[in-house]
Amino acid sequence: MKLLYNQYVLLIVIFLSPAYHGDEIIGGHDAVPHSRPYMASIQKFNSWIYVHRCGGVLINHGWVLTAAHCETEVGTNGGKRMLQVVLGAHSLSRYESSKEIFHIKRQIPHPEFSNITWQNDIMLLELETNAMITNDVKVLKLPGGMVDDLKPGTSCFVAGWGITSKGFLSDTLQEVTIEVIDRKTCNSKDYYNHDPEVTQNMICAGDSEGRGDSCEGDSGGPLLCNGKYVGIVSYGTGCADPKKPGVYTFVSKYLSWISEIIAMQAYNVTNEKLY
């Protein structure tokens, strides 16, 4: 069900702890309003307001791609649906006519996701109705096929509404430029020390001087390199720690799974209409 945006969405304060999983934008800046029209804010109903929980990307008129660890309980709370997706936003609190708000029909995390190893941290959200494509709401294309492994030093950017260096969720969409770090370095003793293992299904990226990073609140958001959608914000430890950079799910490793899920749901809907 698509909802009209007729009220402000308030934000809550989230204070950083010494160690956490998930990502926020540190050292970034305001994105040009509506320059990332594929961005989605996944929000959870919290007593009386919807609060930003994770980022995501509109990859199809009816589907958003995000991280599996963003999965949360469904159902209702005080008559309100527990989850909603907001598209077309720059500010989460201010009225913007571009906003489209949707209930979530189903959450489909990867069946082999592990919150211990962080393997397969990817999830599809099916919207109850299709998004209306406009100048401010657009689909971000998935990679056309298997993307070659990214070279260390490749410049990328990540965007989201996560916590900033001030310790608050950002009301406006932020973005920051970071660089790919080779997995050998990321798994070395001074970095993650294989705990957890940064695998071939993951991308390690950060800033060697700790000036920029992604952390809590940006989970599920996109990592774009060379203009391509290559990663999903997955996990990290600390904030903008040069030895604990962000780790991202490598999207191109999951193209078959994504296609199969979307095709399967479309097939089920078609069959339901025959009865």
Secondary structure as the mmCIF struct_conf table of DSSP 4:
data_model
#
loop_
_struct_conf.conf_type_id
_struct_conf.id
_struct_conf.beg_label_comp_id
_struct_conf.beg_label_asym_id
_struct_conf.beg_label_seq_id
_struct_conf.end_label_comp_id
_struct_conf.end_label_asym_id
_struct_conf.end_label_seq_id
STRN STRN1 LYS A 2 LEU A 3
BEND BEND1 GLN A 7 GLN A 7
HELX_LH_PP_P HELX_LH_PP_P1 TYR A 8 LEU A 10
BEND BEND2 PRO A 18 ALA A 19
BEND BEND3 HIS A 21 GLY A 22
STRN STRN2 ILE A 26 ILE A 26
BEND BEND4 GLY A 27 GLY A 27
STRN STRN3 HIS A 29 ASP A 30
HELX_LH_PP_P HELX_LH_PP_P2 ALA A 31 VAL A 32
TURN_TY1_P TURN_TY1_P1 PRO A 33 HIS A 34
BEND BEND5 SER A 35 SER A 35
TURN_TY1_P TURN_TY1_P2 PRO A 37 TYR A 38
STRN STRN4 MET A 39 ASN A 46
TURN_TY1_P TURN_TY1_P3 SER A 47 TRP A 48
STRN STRN5 ILE A 49 ASN A 60
TURN_TY1_P TURN_TY1_P4 HIS A 61 GLY A 62
STRN STRN6 TRP A 63 THR A 66
HELX_RH_3T_P HELX_RH_3T_P1 ALA A 68 CYS A 70
BEND BEND6 GLY A 75 GLY A 75
STRN STRN7 THR A 76 ASN A 77
TURN_TY1_P TURN_TY1_P5 GLY A 78 GLY A 79
STRN STRN8 LYS A 80 ARG A 81
BEND BEND7 MET A 82 MET A 82
STRN STRN9 LEU A 83 LEU A 87
BEND BEND8 GLY A 88 GLY A 88
BEND BEND9 HIS A 90 HIS A 90
STRN STRN10 SER A 91 SER A 91
BEND BEND10 LEU A 92 ARG A 94
TURN_TY1_P TURN_TY1_P6 SER A 97 SER A 98
STRN STRN11 GLU A 100 PRO A 109
TURN_TY1_P TURN_TY1_P7 PRO A 111 GLU A 112
TURN_TY1_P TURN_TY1_P8 ASN A 115 THR A 117
TURN_TY1_P TURN_TY1_P9 GLN A 119 ASN A 120
STRN STRN12 MET A 123 LEU A 127
BEND BEND11 GLU A 128 THR A 129
HELX_LH_PP_P HELX_LH_PP_P3 ASN A 130 ILE A 133
BEND BEND12 ASN A 135 VAL A 137
HELX_LH_PP_P HELX_LH_PP_P4 VAL A 139 PRO A 143
BEND BEND13 GLY A 144 GLY A 145
HELX_LH_PP_P HELX_LH_PP_P5 MET A 146 LYS A 151
TURN_TY1_P TURN_TY1_P10 PRO A 152 GLY A 153
STRN STRN13 SER A 155 GLY A 160
BEND BEND14 TRP A 161 TRP A 161
STRN STRN14 ILE A 163 ILE A 163
TURN_TY1_P TURN_TY1_P11 SER A 165 LYS A 166
BEND BEND15 GLY A 167 PHE A 168
STRN STRN15 LEU A 169 LEU A 169
BEND BEND16 ASP A 171 ASP A 171
STRN STRN16 THR A 172 THR A 172
STRN STRN17 GLN A 174 ILE A 181
HELX_RH_AL_P HELX_RH_AL_P1 ARG A 183 CYS A 186
TURN_TY1_P TURN_TY1_P12 ASN A 187 ASN A 187
BEND BEND17 SER A 188 SER A 188
TURN_TY1_P TURN_TY1_P13 LYS A 189 PRO A 196
TURN_TY1_P TURN_TY1_P14 GLN A 200 ASN A 201
STRN STRN18 MET A 202 GLY A 206
TURN_TY1_P TURN_TY1_P15 SER A 208 GLU A 209
BEND BEND18 GLY A 210 ARG A 211
STRN STRN19 ASP A 213 ASP A 213
TURN_TY1_P TURN_TY1_P16 GLU A 216 GLY A 217
TURN_TY1_P TURN_TY1_P17 SER A 219 GLY A 220
STRN STRN20 PRO A 222 CYS A 225
TURN_TY1_P TURN_TY1_P18 ASN A 226 GLY A 227
STRN STRN21 LYS A 228 TYR A 235
BEND BEND19 THR A 237 ALA A 240
TURN_TY1_P TURN_TY1_P19 PRO A 242 LYS A 243
BEND BEND20 LYS A 244 LYS A 244
STRN STRN22 GLY A 246 PHE A 250
HELX_RH_3T_P HELX_RH_3T_P2 VAL A 251 TYR A 254
HELX_RH_AL_P HELX_RH_AL_P2 LEU A 255 LYS A 273
TURN_TY1_P TURN_TY1_P20 LEU A 274 LEU A 274
#
